[in-house]
Amino acid sequence: MDEWRLIIDRQADAFRNMGKDEALLTTGKPTLRLYTWKPSAVSIGYFQCLNDEVEIDRCKAKGVDIVRRITGGGAVFHAREVTYSLTLPESMVPRDILESYRLICGAVVEGLVLLGIQAEFRAINDIIANNKKISGSAQTRRGGVMLQHGTLLLAVDTPLMFSLLKVPDEKLRDKLIKAVEERVTSVEAVAGNIPLERIHLALRKGFEKQFKVKFKEGSLTQGEEDLTAMYEAKFKSREWNYRR
């Protein structure tokens, strides 16, 4: 049975979190990384325009980080959640993007089932519980390596989220908040307050079952730490975050 690396990280800011993910994408060693965010952050997709998506001054006033991801998709508010990132050689996942999402999100589903949460994959890249979204993911591929990272929502503060993200029309803000509350859920809403260590263990077992591997806990190599520092500086830069 193959052995993959598991990294369980302490809280870190958005720039270090994204720097680590890109370092792992660069080295390509099979790795599952579980992490959280402190302070809270808004990440925007690679192809988005920050000024169009984020209430920048409000984020700064509340001490919320803003960062551009290397993956696509929409703007995401990261607060009470567990984030996973999985890095693998492309040869270890389906070439078809949808099928790769189905495989990897299936591992998260397996973990949720171990927590007593009945969940299922919903194309293209979401996981639902009680017919509401509990997890979303994004993926990129580079140099023969795939990185997928995604959120597992522990709790949701929709009004706070919409105070930080721009909406097309202020008159619609309350309706949008209500609409999101009707289609988004969280671990806490479904199963109560579950200790973080138990969530980590369930996700570990879910990925082990789905991919038929065993994990060994580890950390970044010195080379990966050096790459992280380099990428962290990029993610902090105005040139990167305001590039579109």
C-alpha positions, 0 to 999 in steps of 0.5 A: 500500500502506498504511503502519502504525506499528511501535513496538519498545520496550525493556523496561518495567514492567507499568504503563507497558506497559499504559499505552502500550497504553491510550494507543494504544487511545485514539488509534487510529492503526494501530500494531503494538507489540512489547515485553517486561517488566522486572521480570516481572509477573502480569497479570489479566483485566479481570473477575477478582478479584486476591485470587482469582487471585494469590499477592500476598505471594509476588509482592511478595517476588519483585519481580513486578509485578501489574496488571489489564489492560483486556482480559478473559481469565485471569491471565498470568505475563509473563517470557521472552516477546515481547508484541505489541499491535495497534491498529486502527480497528474498521472494519479488522477483522472485526466477528465477534470470532472472525474478528478473532482468526483474522486477527490471530493469523494474522499471528503464525503467519506470523511463526513460520513465518518462524522455522521454527516450524510453527504454527496458530491455534486458536480462540478466541484461541490459537496452537499449535506441536507441538500445544501453546500457544505464544501467547495473546491478548486483545482489547478494543474502545472508541470505534471502535478495537480493541486486541489484545495477546498473548504469544509465549512464548520460554521457560516456567518453569511451577513459578515461574508456579504459585508466583505464581498461586493454585490451587484446591487445593494438593494439585493443584499438582503435577498442574496443573504437569505438565498445563500442561507437557504443553500449553504450549511456547515458541520456545526449546523448538521452535526453540532460542535465537533472537535477539530482533531476528530475532523482531521482524523475523519478526513485522513481516514476518508482519503485513505479509504478513497485512494487506498493509501496510508498517511504518514504525518510529516512537514515541509522539506527545507526546499519546500520551506524556501519555496513557501517563503518565495511564494508567500512574498508573491501572494503579499504583493500588490502586483499579484493581487491586483493583476487583473 
